[in-house]
């Protein structure tokens, strides 16, 4: 069931394109909780094209096009950690257990 929900969420994000960005009350881009930075998370799902990843905490990550090829090889059950980056377009880095690091933007959390 989780896989089906994850795939539906990915399909909705793909259909949404860039017009569905989440913002906080202050108008800033949706940010990932500072208490979760650096902690190991498990991948729940990754899109076939490598553009989206859903982690075990329900967070959805949009991956930069230049890094999507690396993510297309990631599988459910593997681990990543999240760290901040200096980029304003992709303000986070997902660090995979195999040593690969990709630029990412935090999306919306699945309920």
Helices and strands as residue ranges (DSSP letters): H 2-16, G 34-36, E 40-46, E 52-55, E 59-63, G 65-67, H 68-71, E 79-84, E 92-96, E 101-109
